[in-house]
């Protein structure tokens, strides 16, 4: 089966399509909104079931900071 995934300029998966992604793009948007509203990294980590440093890295743009520049079809197993 094939599925369309977002990739960067180098053709590498980004965002929720990255193999190690734990949050969807909409969850990342919500996390950033809640941080802007004053929620602490600890509270965000508990809410989204990620580490405190993971929440901080997302908020500071150290991870999940790339947007898909194009999409490509990839083969995936039936369970993915």
N, C-alpha and C positions, 0 to 999 in steps of 0.2 A: 504494500500500500504506500502511496505517496502523500506527503503533507507539505504545505508551504510554510517556510520558516523565515524569519527576519534575519538578515545578515548585514555586516558592516562593509566598508569598502574593500576589505581584504577577503571577503567571503566567509567570515567567521560568524557563527550564531551569536546573537545579542539579545538582551532582555529576557523575557519569559521563555524564549526558544533556546536559550543557552542550556547546555546539558546539566549544569550545576545550579541552575536557578531554583530558588525555594519559594519565591513570591511571584505572583502574576504582575503584569504591568499595572493593572488597576490597584492592586494592593500596594505597590510602590508609590503610586500617586496618592493614595489615602495616607500612607505613612508620612510622606512629605507634607501633606496638608495638616495632619495632626501635629507634626513638629512645629510648623509655622504657628499653630494655635497654642503652643507652649507645652506640649507633652514632652516629658523627659525621655532620654534614650532608654532608660531602664523600663519605663512604662511601655514604650514602643516595642521593645524586645519581648516583653511578656505578652503583649497583645498579638503580635505576629509570630510568636514562637521562633524567634531568631536570637542570636547573641546580641548583647549590648554593643559590642564593637561592630557587628554587622549593621545594626541600625544606624550607628554613627557614620560608618563608611558610606552608606547609601545617602544619608542627609548631606554629607560633605562632598558628594560627587566623586568619591574614590572608587565606587563600584556602581553598577547599573547606570552608568552615565552616558552610554552610547545609544544612539537611535538607529533603527534599521534603515539603511539607505536603499535596500532593495530586498526582494524576496526570491527564494529559490525552492524548488521542489526537492525533497529528500526522501529516501526510502525509510520507512519506520516499521517496526514489528507491529502486529495486530493489536497488542496490548497497550501501546503507547498513545 
